Amino acid sequence: MASAAIIAATAPDILLLTEFDHDHDRVALQAFADILLGQGLDYPHLLALPSNAGLNTGLDMDGNGRLGEPRDAMGYGRFAGDGALAILSRFPIDEAAMRDFTSLLWRDLPGAVLPSINGAPFPSTEVQAIQRLSTSGHWVVPILTGPGASLSLLVWSATPPVFDGAEDTNGLRNRDELRLWQHLLDGTLGPAPQSFTIMGNANLDPADGDGLRDSMGAFLRDMRFTDTAPSSSGGALAADPDQVGDPALDTADWPDNRPGNLRVTYVLPSRDWTVTGSGVFWPAPDEPQTALLGLDGLAAGPHRLVWVDIMR
């Protein structure tokens, strides 16, 4: 399995998986952990919570006049738990102190901008009354890194800011999924974590592609955490025509202009940690590890693993 081989090549102490299907008893996650154990990586601590992806609503959530389609779930999904989040860790997870914002209604996020057409709520007032913000989930997960020490993981995977209409439902939702972290750090959603790492798939590049890019650029300038700008030699050599941003920072390999290679995955540690290294697993074509990506470079999918090393 290409994903397991790539994870083994980087050997992270803490691993976030996005687009990993959720089941109630964590059977799939344990099976994957067992595969990694066969690669020499032991993750005794696992976390997978129910997701908004595929959660049935019974409403027409995308306003196309039909019910029961993947986009009529609380977050896009063909079935309950489709493309959820999971964490694997060498260190204990303090589940009792965890905070889960997955059920937060979009309209309840301070300053939320919900979609409308001609001044009317889109697709309906009924939908906006129950629409949750998270596409999959937003978790604050304390990891016990040593006696009396912890690191809070702020994890999420946002909706792509495409596949909608002029009302820009997914673009607005994508931005507000990012803004949730800003409010958390500001203390407007409860106690702000002091030692943390924001990690996940924002599905938003600050310079290229669709979406409200300025919000990503502004977020990365927040002085409460460090953007190490993880890079790769493979990404640097795969620049798209007319690309504005630095291709070495890209974390996803999509077809040129549809939407093209983009930086969408982020690992952003708080300033109390010292960063000792970072990167994107995207070897150059002449590097031995490029074989792990497969002949087409997509053996593990279009997304590349992003890693950051931190220490006290």
DRENDO-1510 file (C-alpha; in Angstrom, 1 decimal, always signed):
<recs>
REC; n; res; u; v; w
REC; 1; MET; +0.0; +0.0; +0.0 .
REC; 2; ALA; +1.6; +3.3; -1.2 .
REC; 3; SER; +0.2; +5.4; +1.7 .
REC; 4; ALA; +1.7; +3.1; +4.3 .
REC; 5; ALA; +5.0; +3.0; +2.5 .
REC; 6; ILE; +5.2; +6.8; +2.4 .
REC; 7; ILE; +4.3; +7.1; +6.1 .
REC; 8; ALA; +6.9; +4.6; +6.9 .
REC; 9; ALA; +9.5; +6.6; +4.9 .
REC; 10; THR; +8.8; +9.7; +7.0 .
REC; 11; ALA; +8.0; +7.9; +10.3 .
REC; 12; PRO; +6.0; +10.7; +12.1 .
REC; 13; ASP; +5.3; +10.5; +15.8 .
REC; 14; ILE; +1.8; +11.8; +15.3 .
REC; 15; LEU; -0.2; +11.3; +12.1 .
REC; 16; LEU; -3.4; +12.9; +10.9 .
REC; 17; LEU; -5.3; +11.2; +8.1 .
REC; 18; THR; -7.9; +13.0; +6.1 .
REC; 19; GLU; -10.3; +11.3; +3.7 .
REC; 20; PHE; -10.2; +8.2; +5.9 .
REC; 21; ASP; -13.6; +6.5; +6.2 .
REC; 22; HIS; -15.0; +6.3; +9.7 .
REC; 23; ASP; -16.6; +3.3; +11.3 .
REC; 24; HIS; -18.1; +3.1; +14.8 .
REC; 25; ASP; -15.6; +0.5; +16.3 .
REC; 26; ARG; -12.5; +1.9; +14.6 .
REC; 27; VAL; -12.0; -1.4; +12.8 .
REC; 28; ALA; -10.6; +0.2; +9.6 .
REC; 29; LEU; -8.3; +2.5; +11.6 .
REC; 30; GLN; -7.0; -0.4; +13.7 .
REC; 31; ALA; -6.4; -2.4; +10.5 .
REC; 32; PHE; -4.4; +0.4; +9.0 .
REC; 33; ALA; -2.4; +0.8; +12.2 .
REC; 34; ASP; -1.6; -2.9; +12.0 .
REC; 35; ILE; -0.4; -2.4; +8.4 .
REC; 36; LEU; +1.9; +0.4; +9.7 .
REC; 37; LEU; +3.1; -1.8; +12.5 .
REC; 38; GLY; +4.2; -4.3; +9.8 .
REC; 39; GLN; +6.3; -1.4; +8.4 .
REC; 40; GLY; +7.9; -0.8; +11.8 .
REC; 41; LEU; +5.7; +2.0; +13.1 .
REC; 42; ASP; +3.8; +1.5; +16.3 .
REC; 43; TYR; +0.9; +3.8; +17.0 .
REC; 44; PRO; -0.8; +2.5; +20.1 .
REC; 45; HIS; -3.1; +5.5; +20.4 .
REC; 46; LEU; -5.9; +6.0; +17.9 .
REC; 47; LEU; -8.7; +8.5; +17.5 .
REC; 48; ALA; -11.6; +8.6; +15.1 .
REC; 49; LEU; -14.8; +10.5; +15.8 .
REC; 50; PRO; -18.2; +10.6; +14.0 .
REC; 51; SER; -18.0; +12.9; +11.0 .
REC; 52; ASN; -20.4; +15.3; +9.2 .
REC; 53; ALA; -19.4; +13.7; +5.9 .
REC; 54; GLY; -22.3; +11.6; +4.6 .
REC; 55; LEU; -24.5; +12.5; +7.6 .
REC; 56; ASN; -28.1; +12.3; +6.3 .
REC; 57; THR; -30.1; +15.5; +6.6 .
REC; 58; GLY; -33.3; +14.7; +4.7 .
REC; 59; LEU; -33.1; +18.1; +3.0 .
REC; 60; ASP; -32.0; +19.5; -0.3 .
REC; 61; MET; -28.7; +21.0; +0.9 .
REC; 62; ASP; -27.4; +22.1; -2.5 .
REC; 63; GLY; -30.7; +23.5; -3.9 .
REC; 64; ASN; -30.8; +21.3; -7.0 .
REC; 65; GLY; -34.4; +20.1; -6.3 .
REC; 66; ARG; -33.3; +16.5; -5.5 .
REC; 67; LEU; -32.9; +14.7; -2.2 .
REC; 68; GLY; -30.7; +11.9; -1.0 .
REC; 69; GLU; -27.6; +12.8; -3.1 .
REC; 70; PRO; -24.0; +13.0; -1.6 .
REC; 71; ARG; -24.3; +16.8; -1.5 .
REC; 72; ASP; -27.4; +16.6; +0.6 .
REC; 73; ALA; -25.5; +15.3; +3.5 .
REC; 74; MET; -24.2; +17.6; +6.2 .
REC; 75; GLY; -20.9; +17.3; +4.5 .
REC; 76; TYR; -20.3; +15.8; +1.1 .
REC; 77; GLY; -20.5; +12.0; +1.4 .
REC; 78; ARG; -21.8; +9.0; -0.3 .
REC; 79; PHE; -22.4; +7.2; +3.1 .
REC; 80; ALA; -22.1; +8.1; +6.8 .
REC; 81; GLY; -18.4; +8.6; +7.6 .
REC; 82; ASP; -17.2; +8.9; +4.0 .
REC; 83; GLY; -13.8; +10.7; +4.0 .
REC; 84; ALA; -13.5; +11.4; +7.7 .
REC; 85; LEU; -10.6; +12.3; +10.0 .
REC; 86; ALA; -8.3; +10.0; +12.1 .
REC; 87; ILE; -5.3; +10.4; +14.3 .
REC; 88; LEU; -2.6; +7.9; +15.1 .
REC; 89; SER; -0.1; +8.7; +17.8 .
REC; 90; ARG; +2.9; +7.3; +19.7 .
REC; 91; PHE; +1.9; +9.5; +22.6 .
REC; 92; PRO; -1.3; +9.1; +24.7 .
REC; 93; ILE; -4.3; +11.1; +23.6 .
REC; 94; ASP; -6.2; +12.9; +26.4 .
REC; 95; GLU; -9.7; +12.2; +25.1 .
REC; 96; ALA; -11.3; +13.5; +28.3 .
REC; 97; ALA; -10.0; +17.0; +27.6 .
REC; 98; MET; -10.7; +17.0; +23.9 .
REC; 99; ARG; -13.1; +19.5; +22.3 .
REC; 100; ASP; -15.2; +18.7; +19.3 .
REC; 101; PHE; -16.7; +21.5; +17.2 .
REC; 102; THR; -18.2; +19.2; +14.6 .
REC; 103; SER; -21.8; +20.0; +15.6 .
REC; 104; LEU; -21.3; +23.8; +15.6 .
REC; 105; LEU; -23.9; +25.4; +13.3 .
REC; 106; TRP; -22.4; +27.5; +10.5 .
REC; 107; ARG; -24.7; +30.4; +11.4 .
REC; 108; ASP; -23.4; +30.3; +15.0 .
REC; 109; LEU; -19.8; +31.1; +14.1 .
REC; 110; PRO; -19.1; +34.8; +14.9 .
REC; 111; GLY; -19.1; +36.8; +11.7 .
REC; 112; ALA; -20.3; +33.9; +9.6 .
REC; 113; VAL; -21.3; +34.8; +6.0 .
REC; 114; LEU; -23.9; +32.4; +4.7 .
REC; 115; PRO; -24.8; +32.1; +1.0 .
REC; 116; SER; -27.7; +34.0; -0.5 .
REC; 117; ILE; -29.2; +34.8; -3.9 .
REC; 118; ASN; -31.0; +38.1; -4.4 .
REC; 119; GLY; -31.0; +38.6; -0.7 .
REC; 120; ALA; -32.7; +35.3; +0.1 .
REC; 121; PRO; -30.9; +32.5; +2.1 .
REC; 122; PHE; -29.5; +29.8; -0.2 .
REC; 123; PRO; -30.8; +27.2; -0.6 .
REC; 124; SER; -33.4; +27.8; +2.0 .
REC; 125; THR; -34.0; +29.1; +5.5 .
REC; 126; GLU; -34.7; +25.6; +6.6 .
REC; 127; VAL; -31.3; +24.4; +5.4 .
REC; 128; GLN; -29.4; +27.2; +7.1 .
REC; 129; ALA; -31.1; +26.5; +10.4 .
REC; 130; ILE; -29.5; +23.1; +10.6 .
REC; 131; GLN; -26.3; +23.4; +8.4 .
REC; 132; ARG; -23.2; +22.6; +10.4 .
REC; 133; LEU; -20.0; +24.5; +9.6 .
REC; 134; SER; -17.6; +21.5; +9.5 .
REC; 135; THR; -17.5; +19.4; +6.3 .
REC; 136; SER; -16.0; +16.6; +8.3 .
REC; 137; GLY; -15.0; +17.9; +11.7 .
REC; 138; HIS; -13.0; +20.4; +13.8 .
REC; 139; TRP; -11.3; +18.8; +16.8 .
REC; 140; VAL; -9.0; +20.1; +19.5 .
REC; 141; VAL; -7.0; +17.0; +20.6 .
REC; 142; PRO; -4.5; +17.2; +23.5 .
REC; 143; ILE; -1.6; +14.9; +23.1 .
REC; 144; LEU; +0.3; +14.0; +26.3 .
REC; 145; THR; +3.9; +14.6; +25.2 .
REC; 146; GLY; +5.6; +14.1; +28.7 .
REC; 147; PRO; +5.0; +14.5; +32.4 .
REC; 148; GLY; +2.8; +17.6; +32.8 .
REC; 149; ALA; +3.3; +18.5; +29.1 .
REC; 150; SER; +0.8; +18.4; +26.2 .
REC; 151; LEU; +0.4; +19.6; +22.7 .
REC; 152; SER; -3.1; +20.4; +21.3 .
REC; 153; LEU; -3.8; +19.3; +17.8 .
REC; 154; LEU; -6.3; +21.6; +15.9 .
REC; 155; VAL; -7.4; +19.4; +13.1 .
REC; 156; TRP; -9.8; +19.7; +10.2 .
REC; 157; SER; -10.4; +19.0; +6.5 .
REC; 158; ALA; -12.4; +21.7; +4.7 .
REC; 159; THR; -14.7; +21.6; +1.8 .
REC; 160; PRO; -13.2; +22.4; -1.6 .
REC; 161; PRO; -14.2; +26.0; -2.6 .
REC; 162; VAL; -15.7; +24.7; -5.9 .
REC; 163; PHE; -18.6; +22.7; -7.1 .
REC; 164; ASP; -21.2; +25.4; -6.4 .
REC; 165; GLY; -22.9; +28.3; -8.2 .
REC; 166; ALA; -22.9; +32.1; -8.0 .
REC; 167; GLU; -23.9; +32.0; -4.4 .
REC; 168; ASP; -20.4; +30.6; -3.6 .
REC; 169; THR; -21.7; +28.2; -0.9 .
REC; 170; ASN; -18.5; +26.1; -0.8 .
REC; 171; GLY; -16.2; +29.1; -1.1 .
REC; 172; LEU; -17.8; +30.8; +1.9 .
REC; 173; ARG; -18.0; +27.7; +3.9 .
REC; 174; ASN; -14.3; +26.9; +3.2 .
REC; 175; ARG; -13.3; +30.3; +4.5 .
REC; 176; ASP; -15.4; +30.0; +7.6 .
REC; 177; GLU; -14.0; +26.6; +8.3 .
REC; 178; LEU; -10.6; +28.3; +8.5 .
REC; 179; ARG; -11.9; +31.2; +10.5 .
REC; 180; LEU; -13.1; +28.8; +13.2 .
REC; 181; TRP; -9.4; +28.5; +14.3 .
REC; 182; GLN; -9.0; +32.2; +14.4 .
REC; 183; HIS; -11.9; +32.5; +16.8 .
REC; 184; LEU; -10.6; +29.6; +18.9 .
REC; 185; LEU; -7.2; +31.3; +19.2 .
REC; 186; ASP; -9.0; +34.6; +20.0 .
REC; 187; GLY; -10.8; +32.9; +22.9 .
REC; 188; THR; -14.3; +33.5; +21.5 .
REC; 189; LEU; -15.1; +29.8; +21.4 .
REC; 190; GLY; -13.9; +29.0; +24.9 .
REC; 191; PRO; -10.4; +28.8; +26.3 .
REC; 192; ALA; -7.7; +29.3; +23.7 .
REC; 193; PRO; -5.0; +26.6; +23.5 .
REC; 194; GLN; -1.5; +27.8; +24.5 .
REC; 195; SER; +0.6; +25.1; +23.0 .
REC; 196; PHE; -0.8; +23.7; +19.8 .
REC; 197; THR; -0.3; +22.7; +16.2 .
REC; 198; ILE; -2.9; +23.5; +13.5 .
REC; 199; MET; -2.9; +20.7; +11.0 .
REC; 200; GLY; -5.1; +19.6; +8.2 .
REC; 201; ASN; -6.4; +20.1; +4.7 .
REC; 202; ALA; -7.6; +23.7; +4.3 .
REC; 203; ASN; -8.3; +23.1; +0.6 .
REC; 204; LEU; -7.2; +26.7; +0.0 .
REC; 205; ASP; -4.0; +28.0; -1.5 .
REC; 206; PRO; -3.0; +31.6; -0.6 .
REC; 207; ALA; -1.9; +32.4; -4.2 .
REC; 208; ASP; -3.4; +30.0; -6.8 .
REC; 209; GLY; -6.6; +28.1; -7.5 .
REC; 210; ASP; -10.2; +28.9; -6.6 .
REC; 211; GLY; -11.5; +30.1; -3.2 .
REC; 212; LEU; -11.2; +33.2; -1.1 .
REC; 213; ARG; -7.4; +33.1; -1.1 .
REC; 214; ASP; -6.8; +36.3; +0.8 .
REC; 215; SER; -8.2; +34.7; +3.9 .
REC; 216; MET; -5.5; +31.9; +3.7 .
REC; 217; GLY; -2.8; +34.5; +3.2 .
REC; 218; ALA; -3.9; +36.5; +6.2 .
REC; 219; PHE; -4.2; +33.5; +8.3 .
REC; 220; LEU; -0.6; +32.4; +7.6 .
REC; 221; ARG; +0.6; +35.8; +8.8 .
REC; 222; ASP; -0.8; +35.2; +12.3 .
REC; 223; MET; +2.1; +35.6; +14.7 .
REC; 224; ARG; +0.8; +33.1; +17.2 .
REC; 225; PHE; +2.1; +30.2; +15.1 .
REC; 226; THR; +4.9; +29.5; +12.7 .
REC; 227; ASP; +4.5; +28.8; +9.0 .
REC; 228; THR; +7.6; +26.9; +8.2 .
REC; 229; ALA; +6.7; +26.8; +4.5 .
REC; 230; PRO; +7.4; +23.0; +4.0 .
REC; 231; SER; +8.7; +22.4; +0.5 .
REC; 232; SER; +9.8; +19.6; -1.9 .
REC; 233; SER; +12.1; +19.2; -4.8 .
REC; 234; GLY; +9.4; +17.3; -6.7 .
REC; 235; GLY; +6.9; +20.1; -6.4 .
REC; 236; ALA; +9.4; +22.7; -7.5 .
REC; 237; LEU; +9.9; +20.8; -10.7 .
REC; 238; ALA; +6.2; +20.4; -11.4 .
REC; 239; ALA; +5.1; +24.1; -11.7 .
REC; 240; ASP; +2.0; +24.8; -13.6 .
REC; 241; PRO; +1.8; +27.3; -16.4 .
REC; 242; ASP; +1.0; +30.8; -15.0 .
REC; 243; GLN; +1.4; +29.6; -11.4 .
REC; 244; VAL; +1.7; +32.6; -9.0 .
REC; 245; GLY; +2.8; +30.9; -5.8 .
REC; 246; ASP; +6.0; +29.0; -5.2 .
REC; 247; PRO; +5.5; +25.5; -6.7 .
REC; 248; ALA; +8.0; +24.0; -4.1 .
REC; 249; LEU; +5.3; +24.6; -1.5 .
REC; 250; ASP; +2.6; +22.7; -3.3 .
REC; 251; THR; +1.0; +19.8; -1.4 .
REC; 252; ALA; -1.4; +18.4; -4.0 .
REC; 253; ASP; -0.7; +17.2; -7.6 .
REC; 254; TRP; -3.8; +17.9; -9.6 .
REC; 255; PRO; -4.1; +18.2; -13.4 .
REC; 256; ASP; -2.8; +21.5; -14.8 .
REC; 257; ASN; -5.5; +24.3; -14.5 .
REC; 258; ARG; -8.0; +21.7; -13.2 .
REC; 259; PRO; -7.3; +23.0; -10.6 .
REC; 260; GLY; -3.5; +22.6; -11.0 .
REC; 261; ASN; -1.0; +21.9; -8.2 .
REC; 262; LEU; -1.7; +23.8; -5.0 .
REC; 263; ARG; -0.7; +24.3; -1.4 .
REC; 264; VAL; -3.7; +23.1; +0.5 .
REC; 265; THR; -2.3; +21.1; +3.5 .
REC; 266; TYR; -0.8; +22.8; +6.5 .
REC; 267; VAL; +1.1; +22.0; +9.7 .
REC; 268; LEU; +1.4; +25.2; +11.8 .
REC; 269; PRO; +3.0; +24.8; +15.3 .
REC; 270; SER; +2.6; +27.5; +18.0 .
REC; 271; ARG; +5.5; +29.8; +18.7 .
REC; 272; ASP; +6.5; +28.0; +21.9 .
REC; 273; TRP; +7.9; +25.2; +19.9 .
REC; 274; THR; +11.2; +25.2; +18.1 .
REC; 275; VAL; +11.0; +24.0; +14.5 .
REC; 276; THR; +13.9; +21.8; +13.5 .
REC; 277; GLY; +12.8; +20.7; +10.1 .
REC; 278; SER; +9.9; +20.5; +7.7 .
REC; 279; GLY; +9.0; +19.2; +4.2 .
REC; 280; VAL; +6.6; +17.8; +1.7 .
REC; 281; PHE; +7.0; +14.2; +0.6 .
REC; 282; TRP; +7.3; +14.8; -3.1 .
REC; 283; PRO; +10.7; +13.6; -4.3 .
REC; 284; ALA; +12.1; +14.8; -7.6 .
REC; 285; PRO; +11.9; +12.2; -10.5 .
REC; 286; ASP; +15.6; +11.2; -10.1 .
REC; 287; GLU; +15.3; +10.6; -6.4 .
REC; 288; PRO; +15.0; +6.9; -5.2 .
REC; 289; GLN; +11.9; +7.5; -3.1 .
REC; 290; THR; +9.9; +8.8; -6.0 .
REC; 291; ALA; +9.1; +5.2; -6.8 .
REC; 292; LEU; +6.8; +5.2; -3.7 .
REC; 293; LEU; +4.5; +7.6; -5.6 .
REC; 294; GLY; +3.9; +5.2; -8.4 .
REC; 295; LEU; +4.5; +5.5; -12.1 .
REC; 296; ASP; +1.8; +8.3; -12.4 .
REC; 297; GLY; +2.8; +9.9; -9.1 .
REC; 298; LEU; -0.7; +9.2; -7.8 .
REC; 299; ALA; -0.3; +5.8; -6.1 .
REC; 300; ALA; -1.3; +7.4; -2.8 .
REC; 301; GLY; -3.6; +9.9; -4.3 .
REC; 302; PRO; -3.0; +13.5; -5.3 .
REC; 303; HIS; -2.2; +14.8; -1.8 .
REC; 304; ARG; +1.3; +14.7; -0.5 .
REC; 305; LEU; +2.3; +14.1; +3.1 .
REC; 306; VAL; +3.4; +17.2; +4.9 .
REC; 307; TRP; +5.7; +17.0; +8.0 .
REC; 308; VAL; +7.2; +19.3; +10.6 .
REC; 309; ASP; +9.7; +18.4; +13.3 .
REC; 310; ILE; +9.3; +20.4; +16.6 .
REC; 311; MET; +11.0; +20.3; +19.9 .
REC; 312; ARG; +11.1; +22.2; +23.2 .
</recs>
